[in-house]
Amino acid sequence: MNAEAYVAGAAAVGRRRSALLAAGQRLLNRVLALLLLLLLAPVMAIVAFLIWRRDGAPIFFGHYRVGHDGRIFRCLKFRTMLRDAEPALAALLARSPAARAEWQRDQKLSDDPRITPVGRFLRRTSLDELPQLFNVLRGDMDLVGPRPITVGELTRYGRVRWHYLSVRPGITGLWQVSGRNNTSYAERVALDRTYVEQRSVWGDVRILLKTLRVVLAREGAH
Protein backbone atom coordinates (compact mmCIF):
# COMPACT_ATOMS: atom_id res chain seq x y z
CA MET A 1 0.00 0.00 0.00
CA ASN A 2 1.47 3.37 -0.99
CA ALA A 3 1.51 6.37 1.33
CA GLU A 4 -1.41 8.15 -0.38
CA ALA A 5 -3.65 5.07 -0.12
CA TYR A 6 -2.70 4.63 3.54
CA VAL A 7 -3.55 8.26 4.35
CA ALA A 8 -6.86 8.02 2.46
CA GLY A 9 -7.75 4.78 4.28
CA ALA A 10 -6.90 6.25 7.68
CA ALA A 11 -9.00 9.33 6.93
CA ALA A 12 -11.96 7.13 5.94
CA VAL A 13 -11.66 5.16 9.18
CA GLY A 14 -11.52 8.42 11.13
CA ARG A 15 -14.67 9.71 9.42
CA ARG A 16 -16.52 6.45 10.16
CA ARG A 17 -15.49 6.60 13.81
CA SER A 18 -16.60 10.23 14.05
CA ALA A 19 -19.94 9.38 12.44
CA LEU A 20 -20.47 6.46 14.83
CA LEU A 21 -19.56 8.65 17.82
CA ALA A 22 -21.96 11.38 16.68
CA ALA A 23 -24.76 8.83 16.16
CA GLY A 24 -24.11 7.38 19.61
CA GLN A 25 -24.23 10.82 21.21
CA ARG A 26 -27.52 11.63 19.47
CA LEU A 27 -29.02 8.35 20.64
CA LEU A 28 -27.83 8.96 24.20
CA ASN A 29 -29.30 12.47 24.19
CA ARG A 30 -32.68 11.16 23.04
CA VAL A 31 -32.75 8.32 25.56
CA LEU A 32 -31.88 10.70 28.42
CA ALA A 33 -34.47 13.23 27.20
CA LEU A 34 -37.17 10.53 27.15
CA LEU A 35 -36.26 9.39 30.66
CA LEU A 36 -36.35 12.97 31.94
CA LEU A 37 -39.73 13.57 30.30
CA LEU A 38 -41.16 10.50 32.03
CA LEU A 39 -39.62 11.52 35.35
CA LEU A 40 -40.75 15.15 35.13
CA ALA A 41 -44.20 14.56 33.61
CA PRO A 42 -46.04 15.35 36.90
CA VAL A 43 -44.13 18.62 37.29
CA MET A 44 -44.85 19.61 33.69
CA ALA A 45 -48.55 18.83 34.16
CA ILE A 46 -48.70 21.13 37.21
CA VAL A 47 -46.89 23.92 35.33
CA ALA A 48 -49.29 23.57 32.38
CA PHE A 49 -52.27 23.85 34.73
CA LEU A 50 -50.87 26.99 36.43
CA ILE A 51 -50.32 28.70 33.07
CA TRP A 52 -53.79 27.78 31.84
CA ARG A 53 -55.47 28.94 35.08
CA ARG A 54 -53.63 32.31 35.04
CA ASP A 55 -53.84 33.24 31.37
CA GLY A 56 -55.52 30.46 29.38
CA ALA A 57 -54.08 28.81 26.30
CA PRO A 58 -51.64 28.37 24.64
CA ILE A 59 -49.55 26.59 27.24
CA PHE A 60 -46.43 26.39 25.09
CA PHE A 61 -44.54 29.07 23.23
CA GLY A 62 -42.52 28.24 20.13
CA HIS A 63 -39.92 30.65 18.77
CA TYR A 64 -37.91 29.96 15.63
CA ARG A 65 -34.20 29.52 16.27
CA VAL A 66 -31.08 28.65 14.29
CA GLY A 67 -29.79 25.12 14.77
CA HIS A 68 -27.02 22.86 13.52
CA ASP A 69 -25.76 23.80 10.04
CA GLY A 70 -28.15 26.77 9.98
CA ARG A 71 -31.35 24.71 10.08
CA ILE A 72 -34.30 26.68 11.47
CA PHE A 73 -36.40 24.94 14.12
CA ARG A 74 -39.18 25.79 16.56
CA CYS A 75 -37.71 25.96 20.07
CA LEU A 76 -40.34 25.12 22.70
CA LYS A 77 -40.88 26.66 26.14
CA PHE A 78 -43.68 26.98 28.62
CA ARG A 79 -45.33 30.33 27.89
CA THR A 80 -44.15 32.90 30.44
CA MET A 81 -45.48 36.05 28.77
CA LEU A 82 -48.85 37.63 28.09
CA ARG A 83 -50.59 36.44 24.94
CA ASP A 84 -50.18 39.88 23.33
CA ALA A 85 -46.48 40.05 24.27
CA GLU A 86 -45.12 41.24 20.91
CA PRO A 87 -47.38 44.35 20.62
CA ALA A 88 -46.61 45.12 24.28
CA LEU A 89 -42.87 44.95 23.59
CA ALA A 90 -43.15 47.17 20.52
CA ALA A 91 -45.11 49.77 22.48
CA LEU A 92 -42.61 49.73 25.36
CA LEU A 93 -39.58 50.11 23.07
CA ALA A 94 -41.29 52.95 21.22
CA ARG A 95 -41.91 55.01 24.37
CA SER A 96 -38.84 54.12 26.47
CA PRO A 97 -35.33 54.95 25.16
CA ALA A 98 -33.77 53.16 28.16
CA ALA A 99 -35.68 49.95 27.46
CA ARG A 100 -34.86 50.23 23.75
CA ALA A 101 -31.13 50.59 24.49
CA GLU A 102 -31.20 47.62 26.90
CA TRP A 103 -33.02 45.47 24.34
CA GLN A 104 -30.60 46.38 21.55
CA ARG A 105 -27.65 45.59 23.81
CA ASP A 106 -28.79 42.36 25.47
CA GLN A 107 -31.92 41.17 23.59
CA LYS A 108 -33.69 41.04 26.97
CA LEU A 109 -35.12 43.38 29.60
CA SER A 110 -34.29 43.32 33.31
CA ASP A 111 -37.83 44.48 34.14
CA ASP A 112 -40.01 42.99 31.42
CA PRO A 113 -43.70 43.96 31.76
CA ARG A 114 -44.73 41.17 29.39
CA ILE A 115 -43.90 38.41 31.87
CA THR A 116 -46.78 37.02 33.95
CA PRO A 117 -46.42 36.29 37.70
CA VAL A 118 -46.40 32.55 36.93
CA GLY A 119 -43.88 33.22 34.18
CA ARG A 120 -41.50 34.97 36.58
CA PHE A 121 -41.51 31.92 38.84
CA LEU A 122 -40.92 29.59 35.89
CA ARG A 123 -37.97 31.66 34.70
CA ARG A 124 -36.38 31.91 38.15
CA THR A 125 -36.59 28.13 38.52
CA SER A 126 -35.80 27.38 34.83
CA LEU A 127 -38.95 25.25 34.63
CA ASP A 128 -39.94 27.12 31.46
CA GLU A 129 -37.15 25.27 29.63
CA LEU A 130 -38.52 21.75 30.22
CA PRO A 131 -40.48 21.48 26.91
CA GLN A 132 -37.14 21.67 25.09
CA LEU A 133 -36.75 18.01 26.00
CA PHE A 134 -39.16 17.44 23.09
CA ASN A 135 -36.69 19.35 20.87
CA VAL A 136 -33.98 16.91 21.96
CA LEU A 137 -36.21 13.96 21.08
CA ARG A 138 -36.78 15.46 17.62
CA GLY A 139 -33.06 15.96 17.07
CA ASP A 140 -33.22 19.77 17.00
CA MET A 141 -31.17 20.16 20.18
CA ASP A 142 -28.85 18.33 22.56
CA LEU A 143 -28.98 18.40 26.34
CA VAL A 144 -25.73 20.41 26.35
CA GLY A 145 -24.67 23.02 23.81
CA PRO A 146 -24.83 26.73 23.03
CA ARG A 147 -28.15 28.39 23.80
CA PRO A 148 -30.33 28.52 20.64
CA ILE A 149 -30.35 31.96 19.04
CA THR A 150 -32.53 33.80 16.53
CA VAL A 151 -31.55 34.55 12.95
CA GLY A 152 -31.09 38.21 13.91
CA GLU A 153 -28.69 37.31 16.71
CA LEU A 154 -26.48 35.24 14.41
CA THR A 155 -24.91 38.39 12.96
CA ARG A 156 -23.85 39.45 16.47
CA TYR A 157 -21.69 36.32 16.70
CA GLY A 158 -19.34 37.49 13.95
CA ARG A 159 -16.83 34.79 13.03
CA VAL A 160 -17.94 32.77 16.06
CA ARG A 161 -21.15 31.97 14.18
CA TRP A 162 -19.27 29.12 12.50
CA HIS A 163 -18.56 27.64 15.93
CA TYR A 164 -22.23 27.97 16.84
CA LEU A 165 -23.46 26.38 13.60
CA SER A 166 -21.09 23.42 13.91
CA VAL A 167 -23.01 21.85 16.83
CA ARG A 168 -26.58 21.45 18.02
CA PRO A 169 -27.79 24.05 20.50
CA GLY A 170 -28.46 22.79 24.01
CA ILE A 171 -30.96 23.11 26.83
CA THR A 172 -28.04 23.90 29.10
CA GLY A 173 -24.46 24.84 28.38
CA LEU A 174 -21.33 26.65 29.49
CA TRP A 175 -23.13 30.02 29.51
CA GLN A 176 -25.85 28.76 31.87
CA VAL A 177 -23.32 27.56 34.44
CA SER A 178 -21.06 30.62 34.08
CA GLY A 179 -23.34 33.43 35.19
CA ARG A 180 -26.16 33.23 32.66
CA ASN A 181 -28.06 36.54 32.68
CA ASN A 182 -25.35 38.16 34.81
CA THR A 183 -23.00 38.05 31.79
CA SER A 184 -22.88 40.40 28.82
CA TYR A 185 -23.83 39.28 25.31
CA ALA A 186 -20.17 39.42 24.24
CA GLU A 187 -19.24 37.15 27.16
CA ARG A 188 -21.98 34.74 26.13
CA VAL A 189 -20.54 34.55 22.60
CA ALA A 190 -17.05 33.94 24.01
CA LEU A 191 -18.39 31.15 26.24
CA ASP A 192 -20.07 29.48 23.26
CA ARG A 193 -16.78 29.58 21.36
CA THR A 194 -14.91 28.09 24.31
CA TYR A 195 -17.48 25.32 24.66
CA VAL A 196 -17.26 24.28 20.99
CA GLU A 197 -13.45 24.37 20.94
CA GLN A 198 -13.13 22.31 24.15
CA ARG A 199 -16.20 20.09 23.73
CA SER A 200 -16.01 16.58 25.17
CA VAL A 201 -18.30 13.95 26.67
CA TRP A 202 -16.90 14.47 30.16
CA GLY A 203 -17.15 18.22 29.71
CA ASP A 204 -20.86 17.82 28.95
CA VAL A 205 -21.30 15.63 32.04
CA ARG A 206 -19.66 18.31 34.20
CA ILE A 207 -21.95 20.97 32.73
CA LEU A 208 -25.03 18.84 33.43
CA LEU A 209 -23.95 18.36 37.05
CA LYS A 210 -23.21 22.08 37.46
CA THR A 211 -26.62 22.87 35.95
CA LEU A 212 -28.34 21.11 38.86
CA ARG A 213 -26.48 23.31 41.34
CA VAL A 214 -27.11 26.50 39.36
CA VAL A 215 -30.84 25.77 38.99
CA LEU A 216 -31.29 24.93 42.67
CA ALA A 217 -29.39 28.08 43.68
CA ARG A 218 -31.19 30.15 40.97
CA GLU A 219 -27.86 31.66 39.94
CA GLY A 220 -28.20 34.20 37.13
CA ALA A 221 -31.90 33.45 36.60
CA HIS A 222 -34.05 36.55 35.92
PyMOL commands that set and color helices and strands:
alter all, ss='L'
color gray80, all
select helices_A, chain A and resi 3-55+68-70+85-95+97-106+117-125+127-129+132-138+151-165+180-182+185-197+201-217
alter helices_A, ss='H'
color red, helices_A
select strands_A, chain A and resi 60-66+72-78+142-144+170-172
alter strands_A, ss='S'
color yellow, strands_A
deselect
rebuild
show_as cartoon
